[in-house]
Amino acid sequence: MDRLTIIRSDADPYVPPGHTDRLADLLGVSAQVVPGAGHFLASDGVTSLPVVREAIASSWLMFPHRCP
């Protein structure tokens, strides 16, 4: 894998931010934080994740030969 993106909310009731940040640290990347997104569920008001779309687009721009 050439690029790894970790995305978390600052308001996740199930996964403590420190756990995600520790995982990101172990993988050698920084976690991107989406403010107030809960656990990324529709019931948390999350119906789209532009940050994910941006991460995918950025990855495609960096490695177009690896994306369909």
PDB file as gemmi writes it, atoms N, CA and C in Angstrom:
CRYST1    1.000    1.000    1.000  90.00  90.00  90.00 P 1                      
ATOM      1  N   MET A   1       0.857  -1.176   0.000  1.00  0.00           N  
ATOM      2  CA  MET A   1       0.000   0.000   0.000  1.00  0.00           C  
ATOM      3  C   MET A   1       0.896   1.230   0.000  1.00  0.00           C  
ATOM      4  N   ASP A   2       0.647   2.111  -0.934  1.00  0.00           N  
ATOM      5  CA  ASP A   2       1.479   3.295  -1.054  1.00  0.00           C  
ATOM      6  C   ASP A   2       0.999   4.458  -0.198  1.00  0.00           C  
ATOM      7  N   ARG A   3      -0.280   4.473   0.108  1.00  0.00           N  
ATOM      8  CA  ARG A   3      -0.801   5.593   0.877  1.00  0.00           C  
ATOM      9  C   ARG A   3      -1.906   5.097   1.802  1.00  0.00           C  
ATOM     10  N   LEU A   4      -1.873   5.559   3.008  1.00  0.00           N  
ATOM     11  CA  LEU A   4      -2.857   5.165   4.003  1.00  0.00           C  
ATOM     12  C   LEU A   4      -3.448   6.417   4.619  1.00  0.00           C  
ATOM     13  N   THR A   5      -4.760   6.458   4.720  1.00  0.00           N  
ATOM     14  CA  THR A   5      -5.445   7.589   5.333  1.00  0.00           C  
ATOM     15  C   THR A   5      -6.315   7.062   6.462  1.00  0.00           C  
ATOM     16  N   ILE A   6      -6.169   7.655   7.621  1.00  0.00           N  
ATOM     17  CA  ILE A   6      -7.014   7.302   8.765  1.00  0.00           C  
ATOM     18  C   ILE A   6      -7.864   8.520   9.094  1.00  0.00           C  
ATOM     19  N   ILE A   7      -9.157   8.283   9.199  1.00  0.00           N  
ATOM     20  CA  ILE A   7     -10.106   9.369   9.446  1.00  0.00           C  
ATOM     21  C   ILE A   7     -10.910   9.019  10.692  1.00  0.00           C  
ATOM     22  N   ARG A   8     -11.049   9.983  11.582  1.00  0.00           N  
ATOM     23  CA  ARG A   8     -11.829   9.766  12.798  1.00  0.00           C  
ATOM     24  C   ARG A   8     -12.640  11.011  13.120  1.00  0.00           C  
ATOM     25  N   SER A   9     -13.620  10.827  13.972  1.00  0.00           N  
ATOM     26  CA  SER A   9     -14.408  11.943  14.479  1.00  0.00           C  
ATOM     27  C   SER A   9     -13.851  12.361  15.838  1.00  0.00           C  
ATOM     28  N   ASP A  10     -14.123  13.572  16.221  1.00  0.00           N  
ATOM     29  CA  ASP A  10     -13.744  14.010  17.566  1.00  0.00           C  
ATOM     30  C   ASP A  10     -14.876  13.759  18.559  1.00  0.00           C  
ATOM     31  N   ALA A  11     -15.952  13.100  18.081  1.00  0.00           N  
ATOM     32  CA  ALA A  11     -17.124  12.877  18.936  1.00  0.00           C  
ATOM     33  C   ALA A  11     -17.638  11.446  18.815  1.00  0.00           C  
ATOM     34  N   ASP A  12     -16.749  10.479  18.620  1.00  0.00           N  
ATOM     35  CA  ASP A  12     -17.159   9.081  18.466  1.00  0.00           C  
ATOM     36  C   ASP A  12     -17.475   8.491  19.837  1.00  0.00           C  
ATOM     37  N   PRO A  13     -18.725   8.043  20.057  1.00  0.00           N  
ATOM     38  CA  PRO A  13     -19.081   7.495  21.360  1.00  0.00           C  
ATOM     39  C   PRO A  13     -18.583   6.052  21.562  1.00  0.00           C  
ATOM     40  N   TYR A  14     -18.086   5.417  20.509  1.00  0.00           N  
ATOM     41  CA  TYR A  14     -17.680   4.012  20.594  1.00  0.00           C  
ATOM     42  C   TYR A  14     -16.167   3.800  20.565  1.00  0.00           C  
ATOM     43  N   VAL A  15     -15.460   4.613  19.810  1.00  0.00           N  
ATOM     44  CA  VAL A  15     -14.013   4.444  19.671  1.00  0.00           C  
ATOM     45  C   VAL A  15     -13.325   5.698  20.216  1.00  0.00           C  
ATOM     46  N   PRO A  16     -12.609   5.566  21.319  1.00  0.00           N  
ATOM     47  CA  PRO A  16     -11.928   6.735  21.875  1.00  0.00           C  
ATOM     48  C   PRO A  16     -10.906   7.307  20.891  1.00  0.00           C  
ATOM     49  N   PRO A  17     -10.836   8.625  20.778  1.00  0.00           N  
ATOM     50  CA  PRO A  17      -9.891   9.242  19.855  1.00  0.00           C  
ATOM     51  C   PRO A  17      -8.450   8.750  20.051  1.00  0.00           C  
ATOM     52  N   GLY A  18      -8.086   8.510  21.289  1.00  0.00           N  
ATOM     53  CA  GLY A  18      -6.733   8.048  21.569  1.00  0.00           C  
ATOM     54  C   GLY A  18      -6.412   6.711  20.917  1.00  0.00           C  
ATOM     55  N   HIS A  19      -7.413   5.855  20.787  1.00  0.00           N  
ATOM     56  CA  HIS A  19      -7.185   4.554  20.133  1.00  0.00           C  
ATOM     57  C   HIS A  19      -6.868   4.741  18.652  1.00  0.00           C  
ATOM     58  N   THR A  20      -7.658   5.592  18.003  1.00  0.00           N  
ATOM     59  CA  THR A  20      -7.431   5.838  16.583  1.00  0.00           C  
ATOM     60  C   THR A  20      -6.101   6.551  16.374  1.00  0.00           C  
ATOM     61  N   ASP A  21      -5.792   7.508  17.237  1.00  0.00           N  
ATOM     62  CA  ASP A  21      -4.526   8.225  17.112  1.00  0.00           C  
ATOM     63  C   ASP A  21      -3.337   7.296  17.340  1.00  0.00           C  
ATOM     64  N   ARG A  22      -3.475   6.367  18.261  1.00  0.00           N  
ATOM     65  CA  ARG A  22      -2.401   5.393  18.519  1.00  0.00           C  
ATOM     66  C   ARG A  22      -2.207   4.495  17.301  1.00  0.00           C  
ATOM     67  N   LEU A  23      -3.290   4.024  16.704  1.00  0.00           N  
ATOM     68  CA  LEU A  23      -3.195   3.214  15.504  1.00  0.00           C  
ATOM     69  C   LEU A  23      -2.502   3.994  14.386  1.00  0.00           C  
ATOM     70  N   ALA A  24      -2.930   5.232  14.195  1.00  0.00           N  
ATOM     71  CA  ALA A  24      -2.310   6.073  13.162  1.00  0.00           C  
ATOM     72  C   ALA A  24      -0.815   6.223  13.425  1.00  0.00           C  
ATOM     73  N   ASP A  25      -0.460   6.447  14.672  1.00  0.00           N  
ATOM     74  CA  ASP A  25       0.951   6.585  15.035  1.00  0.00           C  
ATOM     75  C   ASP A  25       1.732   5.312  14.723  1.00  0.00           C  
ATOM     76  N   LEU A  26       1.165   4.172  15.069  1.00  0.00           N  
ATOM     77  CA  LEU A  26       1.834   2.893  14.789  1.00  0.00           C  
ATOM     78  C   LEU A  26       2.005   2.661  13.291  1.00  0.00           C  
ATOM     79  N   LEU A  27       1.080   3.193  12.502  1.00  0.00           N  
ATOM     80  CA  LEU A  27       1.154   3.041  11.047  1.00  0.00           C  
ATOM     81  C   LEU A  27       1.961   4.150  10.376  1.00  0.00           C  
ATOM     82  N   GLY A  28       2.403   5.115  11.187  1.00  0.00           N  
ATOM     83  CA  GLY A  28       3.251   6.184  10.664  1.00  0.00           C  
ATOM     84  C   GLY A  28       2.516   7.269   9.903  1.00  0.00           C  
ATOM     85  N   VAL A  29       1.247   7.467  10.232  1.00  0.00           N  
ATOM     86  CA  VAL A  29       0.457   8.517   9.591  1.00  0.00           C  
ATOM     87  C   VAL A  29      -0.266   9.335  10.658  1.00  0.00           C  
ATOM     88  N   SER A  30      -0.876  10.420  10.246  1.00  0.00           N  
ATOM     89  CA  SER A  30      -1.693  11.227  11.147  1.00  0.00           C  
ATOM     90  C   SER A  30      -3.159  10.939  10.865  1.00  0.00           C  
ATOM     91  N   ALA A  31      -3.969  10.990  11.895  1.00  0.00           N  
ATOM     92  CA  ALA A  31      -5.407  10.815  11.717  1.00  0.00           C  
ATOM     93  C   ALA A  31      -6.024  12.154  11.320  1.00  0.00           C  
ATOM     94  N   GLN A  32      -6.864  12.137  10.302  1.00  0.00           N  
ATOM     95  CA  GLN A  32      -7.635  13.321   9.951  1.00  0.00           C  
ATOM     96  C   GLN A  32      -8.890  13.315  10.810  1.00  0.00           C  
ATOM     97  N   VAL A  33      -9.232  14.461  11.363  1.00  0.00           N  
ATOM     98  CA  VAL A  33     -10.365  14.549  12.277  1.00  0.00           C  
ATOM     99  C   VAL A  33     -11.533  15.260  11.597  1.00  0.00           C  
ATOM    100  N   VAL A  34     -12.704  14.613  11.651  1.00  0.00           N  
ATOM    101  CA  VAL A  34     -13.939  15.211  11.155  1.00  0.00           C  
ATOM    102  C   VAL A  34     -14.717  15.668  12.387  1.00  0.00           C  
ATOM    103  N   PRO A  35     -14.830  16.968  12.616  1.00  0.00           N  
ATOM    104  CA  PRO A  35     -15.495  17.464  13.820  1.00  0.00           C  
ATOM    105  C   PRO A  35     -16.963  17.057  13.904  1.00  0.00           C  
ATOM    106  N   GLY A  36     -17.352  16.569  15.090  1.00  0.00           N  
ATOM    107  CA  GLY A  36     -18.749  16.289  15.383  1.00  0.00           C  
ATOM    108  C   GLY A  36     -19.411  15.184  14.593  1.00  0.00           C  
ATOM    109  N   ALA A  37     -18.645  14.281  13.986  1.00  0.00           N  
ATOM    110  CA  ALA A  37     -19.236  13.257  13.111  1.00  0.00           C  
ATOM    111  C   ALA A  37     -19.641  11.979  13.830  1.00  0.00           C  
ATOM    112  N   GLY A  38     -19.561  11.955  15.145  1.00  0.00           N  
ATOM    113  CA  GLY A  38     -19.967  10.755  15.885  1.00  0.00           C  
ATOM    114  C   GLY A  38     -19.211   9.530  15.410  1.00  0.00           C  
ATOM    115  N   HIS A  39     -19.943   8.442  15.158  1.00  0.00           N  
ATOM    116  CA  HIS A  39     -19.340   7.191  14.693  1.00  0.00           C  
ATOM    117  C   HIS A  39     -19.558   7.028  13.184  1.00  0.00           C  
ATOM    118  N   PHE A  40     -19.758   8.159  12.483  1.00  0.00           N  
ATOM    119  CA  PHE A  40     -19.986   8.182  11.033  1.00  0.00           C  
ATOM    120  C   PHE A  40     -21.243   7.412  10.641  1.00  0.00           C  
ATOM    121  N   LEU A  41     -22.271   7.511  11.447  1.00  0.00           N  
ATOM    122  CA  LEU A  41     -23.543   6.847  11.178  1.00  0.00           C  
ATOM    123  C   LEU A  41     -24.586   7.872  10.737  1.00  0.00           C  
ATOM    124  N   ALA A  42     -25.555   7.429   9.951  1.00  0.00           N  
ATOM    125  CA  ALA A  42     -26.637   8.324   9.550  1.00  0.00           C  
ATOM    126  C   ALA A  42     -27.368   8.865  10.782  1.00  0.00           C  
ATOM    127  N   SER A  43     -27.474   8.031  11.811  1.00  0.00           N  
ATOM    128  CA  SER A  43     -28.144   8.488  13.036  1.00  0.00           C  
ATOM    129  C   SER A  43     -27.337   9.576  13.757  1.00  0.00           C  
ATOM    130  N   ASP A  44     -26.064   9.705  13.403  1.00  0.00           N  
ATOM    131  CA  ASP A  44     -25.225  10.790  13.927  1.00  0.00           C  
ATOM    132  C   ASP A  44     -25.319  12.017  13.030  1.00  0.00           C  
ATOM    133  N   GLY A  45     -26.120  11.914  11.960  1.00  0.00           N  
ATOM    134  CA  GLY A  45     -26.259  13.018  11.027  1.00  0.00           C  
ATOM    135  C   GLY A  45     -25.256  12.975   9.880  1.00  0.00           C  
ATOM    136  N   VAL A  46     -24.524  11.876   9.769  1.00  0.00           N  
ATOM    137  CA  VAL A  46     -23.514  11.754   8.716  1.00  0.00           C  
ATOM    138  C   VAL A  46     -24.124  10.979   7.547  1.00  0.00           C  
ATOM    139  N   THR A  47     -24.328  11.673   6.453  1.00  0.00           N  
ATOM    140  CA  THR A  47     -24.868  11.023   5.261  1.00  0.00           C  
ATOM    141  C   THR A  47     -23.897  11.099   4.085  1.00  0.00           C  
ATOM    142  N   SER A  48     -22.811  11.805   4.265  1.00  0.00           N  
ATOM    143  CA  SER A  48     -21.741  11.829   3.270  1.00  0.00           C  
ATOM    144  C   SER A  48     -20.437  12.156   3.998  1.00  0.00           C  
ATOM    145  N   LEU A  49     -19.359  11.750   3.391  1.00  0.00           N  
ATOM    146  CA  LEU A  49     -18.036  12.003   3.974  1.00  0.00           C  
ATOM    147  C   LEU A  49     -17.112  12.574   2.904  1.00  0.00           C  
ATOM    148  N   PRO A  50     -17.197  13.862   2.650  1.00  0.00           N  
ATOM    149  CA  PRO A  50     -16.340  14.475   1.644  1.00  0.00           C  
ATOM    150  C   PRO A  50     -14.852  14.228   1.889  1.00  0.00           C  
ATOM    151  N   VAL A  51     -14.456  14.109   3.153  1.00  0.00           N  
ATOM    152  CA  VAL A  51     -13.047  13.875   3.450  1.00  0.00           C  
ATOM    153  C   VAL A  51     -12.583  12.530   2.884  1.00  0.00           C  
ATOM    154  N   VAL A  52     -13.470  11.556   2.831  1.00  0.00           N  
ATOM    155  CA  VAL A  52     -13.134  10.256   2.242  1.00  0.00           C  
ATOM    156  C   VAL A  52     -12.999  10.394   0.729  1.00  0.00           C  
ATOM    157  N   ARG A  53     -13.929  11.096   0.134  1.00  0.00           N  
ATOM    158  CA  ARG A  53     -13.865  11.338  -1.310  1.00  0.00           C  
ATOM    159  C   ARG A  53     -12.567  12.061  -1.667  1.00  0.00           C  
ATOM    160  N   GLU A  54     -12.189  13.049  -0.850  1.00  0.00           N  
ATOM    161  CA  GLU A  54     -10.953  13.792  -1.089  1.00  0.00           C  
ATOM    162  C   GLU A  54      -9.732  12.891  -0.940  1.00  0.00           C  
ATOM    163  N   ALA A  55      -9.744  11.993   0.040  1.00  0.00           N  
ATOM    164  CA  ALA A  55      -8.617  11.076   0.228  1.00  0.00           C  
ATOM    165  C   ALA A  55      -8.478  10.138  -0.962  1.00  0.00           C  
ATOM    166  N   ILE A  56      -9.600   9.650  -1.469  1.00  0.00           N  
ATOM    167  CA  ILE A  56      -9.573   8.761  -2.631  1.00  0.00           C  
ATOM    168  C   ILE A  56      -9.083   9.521  -3.864  1.00  0.00           C  
ATOM    169  N   ALA A  57      -9.595  10.723  -4.068  1.00  0.00           N  
ATOM    170  CA  ALA A  57      -9.179  11.527  -5.219  1.00  0.00           C  
ATOM    171  C   ALA A  57      -7.698  11.859  -5.141  1.00  0.00           C  
ATOM    172  N   SER A  58      -7.232  12.193  -3.957  1.00  0.00           N  
ATOM    173  CA  SER A  58      -5.821  12.510  -3.771  1.00  0.00           C  
ATOM    174  C   SER A  58      -4.948  11.294  -4.068  1.00  0.00           C  
ATOM    175  N   SER A  59      -5.395  10.145  -3.622  1.00  0.00           N  
ATOM    176  CA  SER A  59      -4.657   8.909  -3.882  1.00  0.00           C  
ATOM    177  C   SER A  59      -4.618   8.622  -5.374  1.00  0.00           C  
ATOM    178  N   TRP A  60      -5.737   8.857  -6.065  1.00  0.00           N  
ATOM    179  CA  TRP A  60      -5.782   8.629  -7.500  1.00  0.00           C  
ATOM    180  C   TRP A  60      -4.829   9.567  -8.223  1.00  0.00           C  
ATOM    181  N   LEU A  61      -4.763  10.830  -7.772  1.00  0.00           N  
ATOM    182  CA  LEU A  61      -3.859  11.788  -8.405  1.00  0.00           C  
ATOM    183  C   LEU A  61      -2.398  11.391  -8.198  1.00  0.00           C  
ATOM    184  N   MET A  62      -2.093  10.805  -7.049  1.00  0.00           N  
ATOM    185  CA  MET A  62      -0.722  10.389  -6.762  1.00  0.00           C  
ATOM    186  C   MET A  62      -0.346   9.102  -7.478  1.00  0.00           C  
ATOM    187  N   PHE A  63      -1.322   8.192  -7.625  1.00  0.00           N  
ATOM    188  CA  PHE A  63      -1.045   6.863  -8.179  1.00  0.00           C  
ATOM    189  C   PHE A  63      -2.098   6.469  -9.204  1.00  0.00           C  
ATOM    190  N   PRO A  64      -2.240   7.209 -10.303  1.00  0.00           N  
ATOM    191  CA  PRO A  64      -3.317   6.916 -11.267  1.00  0.00           C  
ATOM    192  C   PRO A  64      -3.199   5.532 -11.899  1.00  0.00           C  
ATOM    193  N   HIS A  65      -2.025   4.973 -11.972  1.00  0.00           N  
ATOM    194  CA  HIS A  65      -1.851   3.659 -12.580  1.00  0.00           C  
ATOM    195  C   HIS A  65      -2.396   2.529 -11.707  1.00  0.00           C  
ATOM    196  N   ARG A  66      -2.723   2.826 -10.458  1.00  0.00           N  
ATOM    197  CA  ARG A  66      -3.228   1.788  -9.549  1.00  0.00           C  
ATOM    198  C   ARG A  66      -4.723   1.868  -9.336  1.00  0.00           C  
ATOM    199  N   CYS A  67      -5.368   2.841  -9.922  1.00  0.00           N  
ATOM    200  CA  CYS A  67      -6.812   3.002  -9.750  1.00  0.00           C  
ATOM    201  C   CYS A  67      -7.504   2.708 -11.064  1.00  0.00           C  
ATOM    202  N   PRO A  68      -8.693   2.081 -10.999  1.00  0.00           N  
ATOM    203  CA  PRO A  68      -9.425   1.778 -12.251  1.00  0.00           C  
ATOM    204  C   PRO A  68      -9.910   3.039 -12.929  1.00  0.00           C  
TER     205      PRO A  68                                                      
END                                                                             
